[in-house]
């Protein structure tokens, strides 16, 4: 953003020729200096309320394994949530997981528009430009959004190591779920711990569903990806499965042609 010398949108391996595009909506816990940490302690800004720990590491591993472009906003979701509709009430959260966010309590309309224009709009425009370019080149494409979730939420334990979030288009989610369920050590959540009805499917809906592209959202419990080694393990596991689904995506493109 304007008061910090770093881009609000990051693109990695943009020319990747594989059939997947990876997005990581909550990759960063960076808060621009103008917001003075939103009045939160460093511990809070390192917690899940500010970002999805581990998600970027998994995304980068997938990008490398699948030769996939990776896009992510380098700003905390507490500043503005790029996986929410611009009109969503929790686009700028004044409270998250029971914790008050002082810097968001009195956000007025002008500041809301500023945050949208500074982060949310350029992030989604970057995704649109990339998908437009791939469509113009006749390149098969599926969208994969990578997130992480907490092991416990408001005192309730979550048993799933991974959740697959999808709507009625199951071209990608059904075989992904089936492959994960082949591992008896895994408890796989279907639209857990969140589903499209929780307003968490915005990015996939906007960029995949509206173009008729296969899309899916992957949620990994963040204690399973705590550290670089664990991120690599999960990236490898998901990368093998997704690579095996490449022919499905190519077939979709052939049908369109």
C-alpha positions in Angstrom: 0.0 0.0 0.0 1.0 3.6 -0.4 2.7 4.0 3.0 4.9 0.9 2.6 7.3 0.1 -0.1 5.9 -3.4 -1.0 3.4 -4.5 -3.5 0.0 -5.5 -2.1 -0.3 -8.3 -4.7 2.4 -11.0 -5.3 2.6 -13.2 -8.4 4.9 -16.1 -8.5 5.7 -18.4 -11.5 3.1 -16.3 -13.5 4.1 -18.0 -16.7 3.7 -21.5 -15.3 2.4 -23.8 -18.0 0.6 -26.4 -15.8 -3.2 -26.6 -15.7 -3.6 -25.2 -12.2 -3.7 -21.7 -10.9 -3.1 -21.5 -7.1 -4.4 -18.6 -5.0 -3.7 -18.0 -1.3 -6.1 -15.4 -0.1 -4.9 -15.2 3.5 -1.1 -15.8 2.9 0.1 -12.7 4.8 -0.2 -11.1 8.2 1.4 -7.8 7.1 -0.3 -4.7 8.3 0.9 -1.4 6.7 2.4 1.1 9.1 -0.4 3.6 8.6 -2.7 1.2 10.6 -0.3 0.9 13.7 -1.0 -2.8 13.9 -4.7 -2.1 14.1 -4.2 -1.7 17.8 -3.4 -5.4 18.2 -0.4 -7.1 19.9 2.2 -8.9 18.0 0.9 -12.2 19.3 -2.5 -11.5 17.8 -1.0 -10.5 14.5 0.8 -13.8 14.4 -2.4 -15.7 15.2 -4.9 -17.1 12.8 -7.1 -14.1 13.1 -4.6 -12.2 10.9 -3.7 -14.8 8.3 -3.7 -18.6 7.5 -0.4 -19.9 8.9 1.2 -22.5 6.7 -1.0 -21.9 3.7 1.6 -19.9 1.7 4.3 -22.6 2.2 1.9 -25.3 0.9 0.9 -23.1 -2.0 4.5 -22.5 -3.0 5.2 -26.2 -2.9 2.2 -26.8 -5.1 3.3 -24.1 -7.5 6.7 -25.7 -7.9 5.4 -29.2 -8.3 2.6 -28.4 -10.7 4.3 -25.6 -12.6 1.4 -23.4 -11.5 1.1 -19.7 -11.2 0.6 -18.5 -7.6 -1.1 -15.3 -6.6 -1.6 -13.9 -3.1 -2.3 -10.5 -1.4 0.6 -9.4 0.8 -1.7 -7.8 3.4 -3.5 -9.2 6.4 -7.1 -10.2 6.1 -7.7 -7.9 9.1 -7.0 -4.9 6.9 -9.4 -6.2 4.2 -10.4 -9.8 3.5 -9.7 -10.7 -0.1 -11.9 -13.8 0.2 -15.1 -11.8 0.9 -17.5 -10.0 -1.3 -16.9 -6.2 -1.2 -20.3 -5.8 0.4 -19.8 -8.5 3.0 -20.3 -7.4 6.6 -17.0 -9.1 7.6 -14.9 -7.6 4.8 -13.2 -5.6 7.5 -13.7 -7.4 10.8 -14.1 -5.4 14.0 -14.1 -8.7 15.9 -12.4 -12.0 15.0 -12.6 -15.3 17.0 -13.7 -13.4 20.0 -11.0 -10.8 19.8 -11.8 -7.1 19.2 -9.8 -5.4 16.4 -9.6 -1.8 17.7 -8.4 -0.4 14.4 -11.4 -1.7 12.6 -14.1 -0.6 15.0 -14.8 2.8 13.5 -13.9 2.3 9.8 -16.0 4.8 7.7 -17.1 4.5 4.1 -14.1 6.4 2.7 -11.6 4.1 4.5 -13.5 1.0 3.4 -13.2 2.2 -0.2 -9.5 2.9 0.3 -8.8 -0.6 1.6 -10.8 -2.1 -1.3 -9.0 0.0 -3.9 -5.6 -0.6 -2.4 -5.7 -4.4 -1.9 -8.9 -6.2 -2.8 -9.4 -4.7 -6.3 -5.8 -5.1 -7.5 -5.7 -8.7 -6.2 -8.8 -9.8 -8.0 -7.8 -7.9 -11.2 -4.5 -9.7 -11.2 -6.3 -13.1 -11.1 -8.7 -11.9 -13.8 -5.8 -10.8 -16.1 -4.0 -14.1 -15.7 -7.1 -16.2 -16.4 -7.9 -14.0 -19.4 -4.4 -14.6 -20.8 -4.6 -18.3 -20.3 -8.1 -18.4 -21.9 -6.8 -16.5 -24.9 -3.9 -19.0 -25.2 -6.3 -21.9 -25.1 -4.7 -23.2 -21.9 -6.6 -25.6 -19.7 -7.1 -24.1 -16.2 -8.5 -25.0 -12.8 -8.4 -22.8 -9.8 -7.2 -24.0 -6.4 -7.5 -21.8 -3.3 -5.3 -22.9 -0.3 -6.3 -22.0 3.3 -5.7 -23.2 6.8 -7.9 -23.4 9.9 -7.5 -23.7 13.6 -7.6 -27.0 15.5 -10.1 -25.5 18.0 -12.7 -22.9 17.4 -14.6 -21.3 20.2 -13.8 -24.2 22.4 -14.8 -26.9 19.9 -12.2 -29.3 18.6 -12.0 -29.9 14.8 -11.2 -33.5 13.9 -10.4 -33.0 10.2 -6.8 -32.7 9.2 -8.0 -31.3 5.9 -11.3 -30.0 4.6 -12.4 -29.7 0.9 -14.8 -26.8 0.2 -16.9 -26.9 -2.9 -20.3 -26.0 -4.4 -22.4 -28.0 -6.8 -19.5 -28.2 -9.3 -17.7 -31.3 -8.1 -15.4 -31.9 -11.1 -12.3 -31.2 -9.0 -13.5 -31.7 -5.5 -15.0 -35.2 -5.9 -11.8 -36.9 -7.2 -9.7 -34.9 -4.7 -11.9 -36.0 -1.8 -11.8 -39.7 -3.0 -8.1 -39.7 -3.2 -7.6 -38.2 0.2 -10.1 -40.6 1.7 -8.0 -43.5 0.5 -5.6 -42.7 3.3 -7.2 -44.3 6.5 -5.1 -42.0 8.7 -6.9 -38.9 7.4 -10.2 -37.5 8.5 -11.4 -35.5 5.5 -14.1 -32.8 6.0 -16.6 -32.1 3.2 -17.4 -28.4 3.4 -15.7 -28.4 6.7 -14.9 -26.4 8.8 -16.6 -24.0 6.5 -18.8 -24.2 3.4 -20.0 -21.8 0.6 -22.9 -20.8 2.8 -20.4 -19.2 5.2 -19.4 -16.7 2.6 -15.9 -18.2 2.4 -16.0 -19.3 -1.3 -15.9 -15.8 -2.8 -12.6 -16.1 -4.8 -13.4 -19.5 -6.3 -17.0 -18.4 -7.2 -15.9 -15.2 -8.7 -13.0 -16.6 -10.8 -13.8 -20.2 -11.5 -17.6 -20.6 -11.4 -18.3 -17.5 -13.4 -15.9 -18.8 -16.2 -17.1 -22.4 -16.1 -13.7 -23.5 -14.8 -13.2 -26.4 -12.3 -12.4 -24.9 -8.9 -11.9 -26.0 -5.3 -10.9 -24.6 -1.9 -8.5 -26.6 0.3 -8.5 -26.0 4.0 -5.6 -27.6 6.1 -5.6 -27.7 9.9 -2.8 -25.4 10.8 -1.2 -27.6 13.4 -0.6 -30.1 10.5 1.5 -27.5 8.6 3.4 -25.9 11.4 6.8 -25.4 9.9 8.5 -25.7 6.5 8.9 -29.5 6.7 5.2 -30.1 7.4 4.3 -27.6 4.6 6.4 -29.6 2.2 4.8 -32.9 3.3 1.3 -31.6 2.6 2.4 -29.8 -0.5 3.8 -33.1 -1.8 0.7 -35.1 -0.8 -1.7 -32.7 -2.5 0.6 -32.2 -5.5 0.6 -35.9 -6.3 -3.2 -36.0 -6.2 -3.7 -32.8 -8.2 -1.1 -33.9 -10.8 -3.2 -37.1 -11.3 -6.2 -34.9 -12.1 -4.5 -32.9 -14.8 -6.1 -35.1 -17.5 -9.6 -34.2 -16.1 -8.8 -30.5 -16.6 -7.4 -31.0 -20.0 -10.5 -33.0 -21.0 -12.7 -30.1 -19.9 -10.7 -27.8 -22.1 -11.1 -30.2 -25.1 -14.8 -30.3 -24.6 -15.1 -26.5 -24.6 -13.0 -26.4 -27.8 
